[in-house]
Amino acid sequence: MTFEALAAVAREELAFKTKAHANMWGFGNDQEWGFDQDEGVIWWKFDSGQEVRAPAEIVGSFDPVSNSWLWAWANSSLDQDTTKIAKNTYNYGKQNSLEALTTSKISGDLDESWTFAAIAMHLSAQQGVYRAATDGPYVFIAFGHVKIAK
């Protein structure tokens, strides 16, 4: 599969899953969120008192200052034991000669970063991607099956 074909499939899957999560539990309308990298869990809290949790890993980050994507597997500030999804993407890229998946830092824009995160989600059969706005780069977190608590 070409990179373009993989990207199209992954972006379509991400759009579908994002809409489903929004409809089922309010994804995107949370009042508070958090991520525990050590535990590998992301959570969202809502005004209703509902809390949603899911296993999660950082797959990469986008720096709007340098307009670049950095894969989690190449980020020395991350515990490499918590970058399995990104490493899986790297391995797929290596096996299929897809340079964008094996190049640690890539010049590009925010939309391209969404594509990389969608591909990581797709290749590791995850359930969605959350873009965390931080004081620095935007962090992209892929998450698995959600658990809803009321």
CNS distance restraints for C-alpha pairs under 8 A (distance, minus, plus):
assign (resid   1 and name CA) (resid   5 and name CA) 6.21 0.50 0.50
assign (resid   1 and name CA) (resid   6 and name CA) 6.33 0.50 0.50
assign (resid   2 and name CA) (resid   6 and name CA) 6.19 0.50 0.50
assign (resid   2 and name CA) (resid  98 and name CA) 7.80 0.50 0.50
assign (resid   3 and name CA) (resid   7 and name CA) 5.95 0.50 0.50
assign (resid   3 and name CA) (resid  98 and name CA) 6.41 0.50 0.50
assign (resid   4 and name CA) (resid   8 and name CA) 6.17 0.50 0.50
assign (resid   5 and name CA) (resid   9 and name CA) 6.30 0.50 0.50
assign (resid   6 and name CA) (resid  10 and name CA) 6.07 0.50 0.50
assign (resid   6 and name CA) (resid 119 and name CA) 7.08 0.50 0.50
assign (resid   7 and name CA) (resid  11 and name CA) 5.97 0.50 0.50
assign (resid   7 and name CA) (resid 115 and name CA) 6.09 0.50 0.50
assign (resid   7 and name CA) (resid 116 and name CA) 7.69 0.50 0.50
assign (resid   7 and name CA) (resid 118 and name CA) 7.55 0.50 0.50
assign (resid   7 and name CA) (resid 119 and name CA) 6.20 0.50 0.50
assign (resid   8 and name CA) (resid  12 and name CA) 6.14 0.50 0.50
assign (resid   9 and name CA) (resid  13 and name CA) 6.17 0.50 0.50
assign (resid  10 and name CA) (resid  14 and name CA) 6.08 0.50 0.50
assign (resid  10 and name CA) (resid 115 and name CA) 7.34 0.50 0.50
assign (resid  10 and name CA) (resid 118 and name CA) 5.21 0.50 0.50
assign (resid  10 and name CA) (resid 119 and name CA) 5.13 0.50 0.50
assign (resid  10 and name CA) (resid 121 and name CA) 7.61 0.50 0.50
assign (resid  10 and name CA) (resid 122 and name CA) 5.53 0.50 0.50
assign (resid  11 and name CA) (resid  15 and name CA) 6.14 0.50 0.50
assign (resid  11 and name CA) (resid 114 and name CA) 7.93 0.50 0.50
assign (resid  11 and name CA) (resid 115 and name CA) 6.15 0.50 0.50
assign (resid  11 and name CA) (resid 118 and name CA) 5.66 0.50 0.50
assign (resid  11 and name CA) (resid 119 and name CA) 7.39 0.50 0.50
assign (resid  12 and name CA) (resid  16 and name CA) 6.23 0.50 0.50
assign (resid  13 and name CA) (resid  17 and name CA) 6.12 0.50 0.50
assign (resid  13 and name CA) (resid 118 and name CA) 7.82 0.50 0.50
assign (resid  13 and name CA) (resid 122 and name CA) 7.35 0.50 0.50
assign (resid  14 and name CA) (resid  18 and name CA) 5.90 0.50 0.50
assign (resid  14 and name CA) (resid 118 and name CA) 5.90 0.50 0.50
assign (resid  14 and name CA) (resid 121 and name CA) 7.84 0.50 0.50
assign (resid  14 and name CA) (resid 122 and name CA) 7.87 0.50 0.50
assign (resid  14 and name CA) (resid 128 and name CA) 6.26 0.50 0.50
assign (resid  14 and name CA) (resid 129 and name CA) 7.44 0.50 0.50
assign (resid  15 and name CA) (resid  19 and name CA) 6.21 0.50 0.50
assign (resid  16 and name CA) (resid  20 and name CA) 6.24 0.50 0.50
assign (resid  17 and name CA) (resid  21 and name CA) 6.10 0.50 0.50
assign (resid  17 and name CA) (resid 127 and name CA) 6.66 0.50 0.50
assign (resid  17 and name CA) (resid 128 and name CA) 6.18 0.50 0.50
assign (resid  18 and name CA) (resid  22 and name CA) 6.15 0.50 0.50
assign (resid  18 and name CA) (resid  27 and name CA) 7.42 0.50 0.50
assign (resid  18 and name CA) (resid 128 and name CA) 6.38 0.50 0.50
assign (resid  18 and name CA) (resid 129 and name CA) 7.89 0.50 0.50
assign (resid  19 and name CA) (resid  23 and name CA) 6.19 0.50 0.50
assign (resid  20 and name CA) (resid  24 and name CA) 5.99 0.50 0.50
assign (resid  21 and name CA) (resid  25 and name CA) 5.78 0.50 0.50
assign (resid  21 and name CA) (resid  26 and name CA) 6.53 0.50 0.50
assign (resid  21 and name CA) (resid  27 and name CA) 5.38 0.50 0.50
assign (resid  22 and name CA) (resid  26 and name CA) 4.37 0.50 0.50
assign (resid  22 and name CA) (resid  27 and name CA) 4.17 0.50 0.50
assign (resid  22 and name CA) (resid  28 and name CA) 6.46 0.50 0.50
assign (resid  22 and name CA) (resid  29 and name CA) 7.91 0.50 0.50
assign (resid  23 and name CA) (resid  27 and name CA) 7.54 0.50 0.50
assign (resid  25 and name CA) (resid  52 and name CA) 7.99 0.50 0.50
assign (resid  25 and name CA) (resid 148 and name CA) 7.82 0.50 0.50
assign (resid  26 and name CA) (resid  30 and name CA) 7.04 0.50 0.50
assign (resid  29 and name CA) (resid  46 and name CA) 7.39 0.50 0.50
assign (resid  30 and name CA) (resid  44 and name CA) 5.92 0.50 0.50
assign (resid  30 and name CA) (resid  45 and name CA) 5.62 0.50 0.50
assign (resid  30 and name CA) (resid  46 and name CA) 4.86 0.50 0.50
assign (resid  30 and name CA) (resid  47 and name CA) 7.57 0.50 0.50
assign (resid  31 and name CA) (resid  44 and name CA) 7.46 0.50 0.50
assign (resid  31 and name CA) (resid  45 and name CA) 5.83 0.50 0.50
assign (resid  31 and name CA) (resid  46 and name CA) 5.16 0.50 0.50
assign (resid  31 and name CA) (resid  47 and name CA) 6.42 0.50 0.50
assign (resid  32 and name CA) (resid  44 and name CA) 5.77 0.50 0.50
assign (resid  32 and name CA) (resid  45 and name CA) 5.17 0.50 0.50
assign (resid  32 and name CA) (resid  46 and name CA) 6.91 0.50 0.50
assign (resid  33 and name CA) (resid  42 and name CA) 7.44 0.50 0.50
assign (resid  33 and name CA) (resid  43 and name CA) 5.52 0.50 0.50
assign (resid  33 and name CA) (resid  44 and name CA) 4.26 0.50 0.50
assign (resid  33 and name CA) (resid  45 and name CA) 6.13 0.50 0.50
assign (resid  34 and name CA) (resid  42 and name CA) 5.75 0.50 0.50
assign (resid  34 and name CA) (resid  43 and name CA) 5.37 0.50 0.50
assign (resid  34 and name CA) (resid  44 and name CA) 6.61 0.50 0.50
assign (resid  35 and name CA) (resid  40 and name CA) 7.50 0.50 0.50
assign (resid  35 and name CA) (resid  41 and name CA) 5.82 0.50 0.50
assign (resid  35 and name CA) (resid  42 and name CA) 4.32 0.50 0.50
assign (resid  35 and name CA) (resid  43 and name CA) 6.42 0.50 0.50
assign (resid  36 and name CA) (resid  40 and name CA) 5.72 0.50 0.50
assign (resid  36 and name CA) (resid  41 and name CA) 5.37 0.50 0.50
assign (resid  36 and name CA) (resid  42 and name CA) 6.39 0.50 0.50
assign (resid  37 and name CA) (resid  41 and name CA) 6.74 0.50 0.50
assign (resid  37 and name CA) (resid  57 and name CA) 7.03 0.50 0.50
assign (resid  37 and name CA) (resid  58 and name CA) 7.97 0.50 0.50
assign (resid  37 and name CA) (resid  82 and name CA) 7.19 0.50 0.50
assign (resid  38 and name CA) (resid  82 and name CA) 7.56 0.50 0.50
assign (resid  40 and name CA) (resid  55 and name CA) 5.55 0.50 0.50
assign (resid  40 and name CA) (resid  56 and name CA) 5.11 0.50 0.50
assign (resid  40 and name CA) (resid  57 and name CA) 5.94 0.50 0.50
assign (resid  40 and name CA) (resid  82 and name CA) 7.17 0.50 0.50
assign (resid  41 and name CA) (resid  53 and name CA) 6.77 0.50 0.50
assign (resid  41 and name CA) (resid  54 and name CA) 5.61 0.50 0.50
assign (resid  41 and name CA) (resid  55 and name CA) 4.49 0.50 0.50
assign (resid  41 and name CA) (resid  56 and name CA) 5.10 0.50 0.50
assign (resid  41 and name CA) (resid  57 and name CA) 7.64 0.50 0.50
assign (resid  42 and name CA) (resid  53 and name CA) 5.71 0.50 0.50
assign (resid  42 and name CA) (resid  54 and name CA) 5.51 0.50 0.50
assign (resid  42 and name CA) (resid  55 and name CA) 6.34 0.50 0.50
assign (resid  42 and name CA) (resid  56 and name CA) 5.83 0.50 0.50
assign (resid  42 and name CA) (resid 143 and name CA) 7.41 0.50 0.50
assign (resid  43 and name CA) (resid  51 and name CA) 6.96 0.50 0.50
assign (resid  43 and name CA) (resid  52 and name CA) 5.47 0.50 0.50
assign (resid  43 and name CA) (resid  53 and name CA) 4.28 0.50 0.50
assign (resid  43 and name CA) (resid  54 and name CA) 6.50 0.50 0.50
assign (resid  44 and name CA) (resid  51 and name CA) 5.70 0.50 0.50
assign (resid  44 and name CA) (resid  52 and name CA) 5.25 0.50 0.50
assign (resid  44 and name CA) (resid  53 and name CA) 6.59 0.50 0.50
assign (resid  45 and name CA) (resid  49 and name CA) 6.72 0.50 0.50
assign (resid  45 and name CA) (resid  50 and name CA) 5.96 0.50 0.50
assign (resid  45 and name CA) (resid  51 and name CA) 4.56 0.50 0.50
assign (resid  45 and name CA) (resid  52 and name CA) 6.58 0.50 0.50
assign (resid  46 and name CA) (resid  50 and name CA) 5.39 0.50 0.50
assign (resid  46 and name CA) (resid  51 and name CA) 6.42 0.50 0.50
assign (resid  49 and name CA) (resid 150 and name CA) 6.28 0.50 0.50
assign (resid  50 and name CA) (resid 148 and name CA) 7.16 0.50 0.50
assign (resid  50 and name CA) (resid 149 and name CA) 5.76 0.50 0.50
assign (resid  50 and name CA) (resid 150 and name CA) 4.35 0.50 0.50
assign (resid  51 and name CA) (resid 148 and name CA) 6.02 0.50 0.50
assign (resid  51 and name CA) (resid 149 and name CA) 5.20 0.50 0.50
assign (resid  51 and name CA) (resid 150 and name CA) 6.28 0.50 0.50
assign (resid  52 and name CA) (resid 146 and name CA) 6.45 0.50 0.50
assign (resid  52 and name CA) (resid 147 and name CA) 5.62 0.50 0.50
assign (resid  52 and name CA) (resid 148 and name CA) 4.54 0.50 0.50
assign (resid  52 and name CA) (resid 149 and name CA) 6.14 0.50 0.50
assign (resid  53 and name CA) (resid 146 and name CA) 5.53 0.50 0.50
assign (resid  53 and name CA) (resid 147 and name CA) 5.29 0.50 0.50
assign (resid  53 and name CA) (resid 148 and name CA) 6.64 0.50 0.50
assign (resid  54 and name CA) (resid 143 and name CA) 5.99 0.50 0.50
assign (resid  54 and name CA) (resid 144 and name CA) 5.69 0.50 0.50
assign (resid  54 and name CA) (resid 145 and name CA) 5.78 0.50 0.50
assign (resid  54 and name CA) (resid 146 and name CA) 4.50 0.50 0.50
assign (resid  54 and name CA) (resid 147 and name CA) 6.23 0.50 0.50
assign (resid  55 and name CA) (resid 143 and name CA) 5.60 0.50 0.50
assign (resid  55 and name CA) (resid 144 and name CA) 5.30 0.50 0.50
assign (resid  55 and name CA) (resid 145 and name CA) 7.04 0.50 0.50
assign (resid  55 and name CA) (resid 146 and name CA) 7.61 0.50 0.50
assign (resid  56 and name CA) (resid 141 and name CA) 6.42 0.50 0.50
assign (resid  56 and name CA) (resid 142 and name CA) 5.56 0.50 0.50
assign (resid  56 and name CA) (resid 143 and name CA) 4.15 0.50 0.50
assign (resid  56 and name CA) (resid 144 and name CA) 6.18 0.50 0.50
assign (resid  57 and name CA) (resid  82 and name CA) 6.26 0.50 0.50
assign (resid  57 and name CA) (resid  83 and name CA) 6.30 0.50 0.50
assign (resid  57 and name CA) (resid  84 and name CA) 7.77 0.50 0.50
assign (resid  57 and name CA) (resid  85 and name CA) 6.99 0.50 0.50
assign (resid  57 and name CA) (resid 141 and name CA) 5.47 0.50 0.50
assign (resid  57 and name CA) (resid 142 and name CA) 5.60 0.50 0.50
assign (resid  57 and name CA) (resid 143 and name CA) 6.62 0.50 0.50
assign (resid  58 and name CA) (resid  72 and name CA) 6.32 0.50 0.50
assign (resid  58 and name CA) (resid  82 and name CA) 7.65 0.50 0.50
assign (resid  58 and name CA) (resid  83 and name CA) 6.57 0.50 0.50
assign (resid  58 and name CA) (resid  86 and name CA) 7.75 0.50 0.50
assign (resid  58 and name CA) (resid 139 and name CA) 6.94 0.50 0.50
assign (resid  58 and name CA) (resid 140 and name CA) 5.79 0.50 0.50
assign (resid  58 and name CA) (resid 141 and name CA) 4.28 0.50 0.50
assign (resid  58 and name CA) (resid 142 and name CA) 6.29 0.50 0.50
assign (resid  59 and name CA) (resid  71 and name CA) 6.22 0.50 0.50
assign (resid  59 and name CA) (resid  72 and name CA) 4.99 0.50 0.50
assign (resid  59 and name CA) (resid  73 and name CA) 7.70 0.50 0.50
assign (resid  59 and name CA) (resid  83 and name CA) 6.69 0.50 0.50
assign (resid  59 and name CA) (resid  85 and name CA) 6.46 0.50 0.50
assign (resid  59 and name CA) (resid  86 and name CA) 4.98 0.50 0.50
assign (resid  59 and name CA) (resid 117 and name CA) 6.41 0.50 0.50
assign (resid  59 and name CA) (resid 120 and name CA) 6.89 0.50 0.50
assign (resid  59 and name CA) (resid 139 and name CA) 7.99 0.50 0.50
assign (resid  59 and name CA) (resid 140 and name CA) 5.85 0.50 0.50
assign (resid  59 and name CA) (resid 141 and name CA) 5.75 0.50 0.50
assign (resid  59 and name CA) (resid 142 and name CA) 6.43 0.50 0.50
assign (resid  60 and name CA) (resid  69 and name CA) 6.89 0.50 0.50
assign (resid  60 and name CA) (resid  70 and name CA) 5.47 0.50 0.50
assign (resid  60 and name CA) (resid  71 and name CA) 4.28 0.50 0.50
assign (resid  60 and name CA) (resid  72 and name CA) 4.43 0.50 0.50
assign (resid  60 and name CA) (resid  73 and name CA) 7.92 0.50 0.50
assign (resid  60 and name CA) (resid  86 and name CA) 7.45 0.50 0.50
assign (resid  60 and name CA) (resid 117 and name CA) 7.06 0.50 0.50
assign (resid  60 and name CA) (resid 139 and name CA) 6.21 0.50 0.50
assign (resid  60 and name CA) (resid 140 and name CA) 5.47 0.50 0.50
assign (resid  60 and name CA) (resid 141 and name CA) 7.45 0.50 0.50
assign (resid  61 and name CA) (resid  69 and name CA) 5.60 0.50 0.50
assign (resid  61 and name CA) (resid  70 and name CA) 5.34 0.50 0.50
assign (resid  61 and name CA) (resid  71 and name CA) 6.66 0.50 0.50
assign (resid  61 and name CA) (resid  72 and name CA) 7.26 0.50 0.50
assign (resid  61 and name CA) (resid 113 and name CA) 7.61 0.50 0.50
assign (resid  61 and name CA) (resid 137 and name CA) 6.08 0.50 0.50
assign (resid  61 and name CA) (resid 138 and name CA) 5.43 0.50 0.50
assign (resid  61 and name CA) (resid 139 and name CA) 4.43 0.50 0.50
assign (resid  61 and name CA) (resid 140 and name CA) 5.67 0.50 0.50
assign (resid  62 and name CA) (resid  67 and name CA) 6.97 0.50 0.50
assign (resid  62 and name CA) (resid  68 and name CA) 5.62 0.50 0.50
assign (resid  62 and name CA) (resid  69 and name CA) 4.50 0.50 0.50
assign (resid  62 and name CA) (resid  70 and name CA) 6.49 0.50 0.50
assign (resid  62 and name CA) (resid 109 and name CA) 7.92 0.50 0.50
assign (resid  62 and name CA) (resid 110 and name CA) 6.71 0.50 0.50
assign (resid  62 and name CA) (resid 113 and name CA) 6.35 0.50 0.50
assign (resid  62 and name CA) (resid 137 and name CA) 5.34 0.50 0.50
assign (resid  62 and name CA) (resid 138 and name CA) 5.11 0.50 0.50
assign (resid  62 and name CA) (resid 139 and name CA) 6.62 0.50 0.50
assign (resid  62 and name CA) (resid 140 and name CA) 7.93 0.50 0.50
assign (resid  63 and name CA) (resid  67 and name CA) 5.48 0.50 0.50
assign (resid  63 and name CA) (resid  68 and name CA) 5.40 0.50 0.50
assign (resid  63 and name CA) (resid  69 and name CA) 6.52 0.50 0.50
assign (resid  63 and name CA) (resid 136 and name CA) 7.22 0.50 0.50
assign (resid  63 and name CA) (resid 137 and name CA) 4.35 0.50 0.50
assign (resid  63 and name CA) (resid 138 and name CA) 6.43 0.50 0.50
assign (resid  64 and name CA) (resid  68 and name CA) 7.02 0.50 0.50
assign (resid  64 and name CA) (resid 109 and name CA) 7.70 0.50 0.50
assign (resid  64 and name CA) (resid 110 and name CA) 7.60 0.50 0.50
assign (resid  64 and name CA) (resid 137 and name CA) 6.56 0.50 0.50
assign (resid  64 and name CA) (resid 138 and name CA) 7.83 0.50 0.50
assign (resid  66 and name CA) (resid 107 and name CA) 7.81 0.50 0.50
assign (resid  67 and name CA) (resid 107 and name CA) 5.86 0.50 0.50
assign (resid  67 and name CA) (resid 108 and name CA) 5.49 0.50 0.50
assign (resid  67 and name CA) (resid 109 and name CA) 5.59 0.50 0.50
assign (resid  67 and name CA) (resid 110 and name CA) 7.68 0.50 0.50
assign (resid  68 and name CA) (resid 105 and name CA) 6.55 0.50 0.50
assign (resid  68 and name CA) (resid 106 and name CA) 5.35 0.50 0.50
assign (resid  68 and name CA) (resid 107 and name CA) 4.28 0.50 0.50
assign (resid  68 and name CA) (resid 108 and name CA) 5.27 0.50 0.50
assign (resid  68 and name CA) (resid 109 and name CA) 6.75 0.50 0.50
assign (resid  69 and name CA) (resid 105 and name CA) 5.53 0.50 0.50
assign (resid  69 and name CA) (resid 106 and name CA) 5.14 0.50 0.50
assign (resid  69 and name CA) (resid 107 and name CA) 6.41 0.50 0.50
assign (resid  69 and name CA) (resid 108 and name CA) 6.81 0.50 0.50
assign (resid  69 and name CA) (resid 109 and name CA) 7.97 0.50 0.50
assign (resid  69 and name CA) (resid 113 and name CA) 6.09 0.50 0.50
assign (resid  70 and name CA) (resid  74 and name CA) 6.84 0.50 0.50
assign (resid  70 and name CA) (resid  75 and name CA) 6.91 0.50 0.50
assign (resid  70 and name CA) (resid 104 and name CA) 5.80 0.50 0.50
assign (resid  70 and name CA) (resid 105 and name CA) 4.53 0.50 0.50
assign (resid  70 and name CA) (resid 106 and name CA) 6.61 0.50 0.50
assign (resid  71 and name CA) (resid  75 and name CA) 6.59 0.50 0.50
assign (resid  71 and name CA) (resid  86 and name CA) 6.75 0.50 0.50
assign (resid  71 and name CA) (resid 104 and name CA) 5.55 0.50 0.50
assign (resid  71 and name CA) (resid 105 and name CA) 6.64 0.50 0.50
assign (resid  72 and name CA) (resid  78 and name CA) 7.10 0.50 0.50
assign (resid  72 and name CA) (resid  83 and name CA) 6.09 0.50 0.50
assign (resid  72 and name CA) (resid  86 and name CA) 5.93 0.50 0.50
assign (resid  72 and name CA) (resid  87 and name CA) 8.00 0.50 0.50
assign (resid  73 and name CA) (resid  80 and name CA) 6.60 0.50 0.50
assign (resid  73 and name CA) (resid  83 and name CA) 5.83 0.50 0.50
assign (resid  73 and name CA) (resid  86 and name CA) 5.75 0.50 0.50
assign (resid  73 and name CA) (resid  87 and name CA) 5.74 0.50 0.50
assign (resid  73 and name CA) (resid  90 and name CA) 7.96 0.50 0.50
assign (resid  73 and name CA) (resid 104 and name CA) 7.69 0.50 0.50
assign (resid  74 and name CA) (resid 104 and name CA) 5.45 0.50 0.50
assign (resid  74 and name CA) (resid 105 and name CA) 7.91 0.50 0.50
assign (resid  76 and name CA) (resid  80 and name CA) 7.94 0.50 0.50
assign (resid  78 and name CA) (resid  82 and name CA) 7.47 0.50 0.50
assign (resid  78 and name CA) (resid  83 and name CA) 7.82 0.50 0.50
assign (resid  79 and name CA) (resid  83 and name CA) 7.29 0.50 0.50
assign (resid  80 and name CA) (resid  84 and name CA) 7.75 0.50 0.50
assign (resid  83 and name CA) (resid  87 and name CA) 6.12 0.50 0.50
assign (resid  84 and name CA) (resid  88 and name CA) 5.98 0.50 0.50
assign (resid  85 and name CA) (resid  89 and name CA) 6.38 0.50 0.50
assign (resid  85 and name CA) (resid 120 and name CA) 6.36 0.50 0.50
assign (resid  85 and name CA) (resid 121 and name CA) 7.58 0.50 0.50
assign (resid  85 and name CA) (resid 124 and name CA) 6.04 0.50 0.50
assign (resid  85 and name CA) (resid 142 and name CA) 8.00 0.50 0.50
assign (resid  86 and name CA) (resid  90 and name CA) 6.27 0.50 0.50
assign (resid  86 and name CA) (resid 120 and name CA) 6.21 0.50 0.50
assign (resid  87 and name CA) (resid  91 and name CA) 6.15 0.50 0.50
assign (resid  88 and name CA) (resid  92 and name CA) 6.22 0.50 0.50
assign (resid  88 and name CA) (resid 120 and name CA) 7.73 0.50 0.50
assign (resid  88 and name CA) (resid 123 and name CA) 7.43 0.50 0.50
assign (resid  88 and name CA) (resid 124 and name CA) 6.99 0.50 0.50
assign (resid  89 and name CA) (resid  93 and name CA) 6.17 0.50 0.50
assign (resid  89 and name CA) (resid 101 and name CA) 6.38 0.50 0.50
assign (resid  89 and name CA) (resid 119 and name CA) 7.54 0.50 0.50
assign (resid  89 and name CA) (resid 120 and name CA) 5.51 0.50 0.50
assign (resid  89 and name CA) (resid 123 and name CA) 6.51 0.50 0.50
assign (resid  89 and name CA) (resid 124 and name CA) 7.68 0.50 0.50
assign (resid  90 and name CA) (resid  94 and name CA) 6.15 0.50 0.50
assign (resid  90 and name CA) (resid 101 and name CA) 5.30 0.50 0.50
assign (resid  90 and name CA) (resid 102 and name CA) 5.16 0.50 0.50
assign (resid  91 and name CA) (resid  95 and name CA) 6.15 0.50 0.50
assign (resid  91 and name CA) (resid 102 and name CA) 7.83 0.50 0.50
assign (resid  92 and name CA) (resid  96 and name CA) 6.09 0.50 0.50
assign (resid  92 and name CA) (resid  98 and name CA) 7.96 0.50 0.50
assign (resid  92 and name CA) (resid 101 and name CA) 7.74 0.50 0.50
assign (resid  93 and name CA) (resid  97 and name CA) 5.56 0.50 0.50
assign (resid  93 and name CA) (resid  98 and name CA) 4.52 0.50 0.50
assign (resid  93 and name CA) (resid  99 and name CA) 6.56 0.50 0.50
assign (resid  93 and name CA) (resid 100 and name CA) 7.51 0.50 0.50
assign (resid  93 and name CA) (resid 101 and name CA) 4.93 0.50 0.50
assign (resid  93 and name CA) (resid 102 and name CA) 5.81 0.50 0.50
assign (resid  94 and name CA) (resid  98 and name CA) 6.46 0.50 0.50
assign (resid  94 and name CA) (resid  99 and name CA) 7.61 0.50 0.50
assign (resid  94 and name CA) (resid 101 and name CA) 7.61 0.50 0.50
assign (resid  94 and name CA) (resid 102 and name CA) 6.37 0.50 0.50
assign (resid  98 and name CA) (resid 102 and name CA) 6.90 0.50 0.50
assign (resid  99 and name CA) (resid 103 and name CA) 5.94 0.50 0.50
assign (resid 100 and name CA) (resid 106 and name CA) 7.39 0.50 0.50
assign (resid 101 and name CA) (resid 116 and name CA) 7.78 0.50 0.50
assign (resid 108 and name CA) (resid 112 and name CA) 6.15 0.50 0.50
assign (resid 108 and name CA) (resid 113 and name CA) 7.41 0.50 0.50
assign (resid 109 and name CA) (resid 113 and name CA) 6.48 0.50 0.50
assign (resid 110 and name CA) (resid 114 and name CA) 6.42 0.50 0.50
assign (resid 111 and name CA) (resid 115 and name CA) 6.52 0.50 0.50
assign (resid 112 and name CA) (resid 116 and name CA) 6.40 0.50 0.50
assign (resid 113 and name CA) (resid 117 and name CA) 6.23 0.50 0.50
assign (resid 114 and name CA) (resid 118 and name CA) 5.99 0.50 0.50
assign (resid 115 and name CA) (resid 119 and name CA) 6.17 0.50 0.50
assign (resid 116 and name CA) (resid 120 and name CA) 6.35 0.50 0.50
assign (resid 117 and name CA) (resid 121 and name CA) 6.20 0.50 0.50
assign (resid 117 and name CA) (resid 129 and name CA) 6.92 0.50 0.50
assign (resid 117 and name CA) (resid 140 and name CA) 6.54 0.50 0.50
assign (resid 117 and name CA) (resid 141 and name CA) 7.86 0.50 0.50
assign (resid 117 and name CA) (resid 142 and name CA) 7.30 0.50 0.50
assign (resid 118 and name CA) (resid 122 and name CA) 6.05 0.50 0.50
assign (resid 118 and name CA) (resid 128 and name CA) 7.95 0.50 0.50
assign (resid 118 and name CA) (resid 129 and name CA) 7.06 0.50 0.50
assign (resid 119 and name CA) (resid 123 and name CA) 6.05 0.50 0.50
assign (resid 120 and name CA) (resid 124 and name CA) 6.23 0.50 0.50
assign (resid 120 and name CA) (resid 142 and name CA) 7.65 0.50 0.50
assign (resid 121 and name CA) (resid 125 and name CA) 5.98 0.50 0.50
assign (resid 121 and name CA) (resid 126 and name CA) 4.89 0.50 0.50
assign (resid 121 and name CA) (resid 127 and name CA) 7.05 0.50 0.50
assign (resid 121 and name CA) (resid 128 and name CA) 6.52 0.50 0.50
assign (resid 121 and name CA) (resid 129 and name CA) 6.95 0.50 0.50
assign (resid 121 and name CA) (resid 142 and name CA) 5.88 0.50 0.50
assign (resid 121 and name CA) (resid 143 and name CA) 7.85 0.50 0.50
assign (resid 122 and name CA) (resid 126 and name CA) 6.35 0.50 0.50
assign (resid 125 and name CA) (resid 144 and name CA) 7.92 0.50 0.50
assign (resid 126 and name CA) (resid 142 and name CA) 6.56 0.50 0.50
assign (resid 126 and name CA) (resid 143 and name CA) 5.78 0.50 0.50
assign (resid 126 and name CA) (resid 144 and name CA) 4.74 0.50 0.50
assign (resid 126 and name CA) (resid 145 and name CA) 7.43 0.50 0.50
assign (resid 127 and name CA) (resid 142 and name CA) 7.46 0.50 0.50
assign (resid 127 and name CA) (resid 143 and name CA) 5.75 0.50 0.50
assign (resid 127 and name CA) (resid 144 and name CA) 4.79 0.50 0.50
assign (resid 127 and name CA) (resid 145 and name CA) 5.98 0.50 0.50
assign (resid 128 and name CA) (resid 142 and name CA) 5.73 0.50 0.50
assign (resid 128 and name CA) (resid 143 and name CA) 5.44 0.50 0.50
assign (resid 128 and name CA) (resid 144 and name CA) 6.89 0.50 0.50
assign (resid 129 and name CA) (resid 140 and name CA) 6.61 0.50 0.50
assign (resid 129 and name CA) (resid 141 and name CA) 5.46 0.50 0.50
assign (resid 129 and name CA) (resid 142 and name CA) 4.33 0.50 0.50
assign (resid 129 and name CA) (resid 143 and name CA) 6.04 0.50 0.50
assign (resid 130 and name CA) (resid 140 and name CA) 5.81 0.50 0.50
assign (resid 130 and name CA) (resid 141 and name CA) 5.12 0.50 0.50
assign (resid 130 and name CA) (resid 142 and name CA) 6.38 0.50 0.50
assign (resid 130 and name CA) (resid 143 and name CA) 7.60 0.50 0.50
assign (resid 131 and name CA) (resid 138 and name CA) 6.44 0.50 0.50
assign (resid 131 and name CA) (resid 139 and name CA) 5.69 0.50 0.50
assign (resid 131 and name CA) (resid 140 and name CA) 4.58 0.50 0.50
assign (resid 131 and name CA) (resid 141 and name CA) 6.30 0.50 0.50
assign (resid 132 and name CA) (resid 138 and name CA) 5.70 0.50 0.50
assign (resid 132 and name CA) (resid 139 and name CA) 5.06 0.50 0.50
assign (resid 132 and name CA) (resid 140 and name CA) 6.26 0.50 0.50
assign (resid 132 and name CA) (resid 141 and name CA) 7.45 0.50 0.50
assign (resid 133 and name CA) (resid 137 and name CA) 7.38 0.50 0.50
assign (resid 133 and name CA) (resid 138 and name CA) 5.03 0.50 0.50
assign (resid 133 and name CA) (resid 139 and name CA) 6.71 0.50 0.50
assign (resid 134 and name CA) (resid 138 and name CA) 5.93 0.50 0.50
assign (resid 134 and name CA) (resid 139 and name CA) 7.25 0.50 0.50
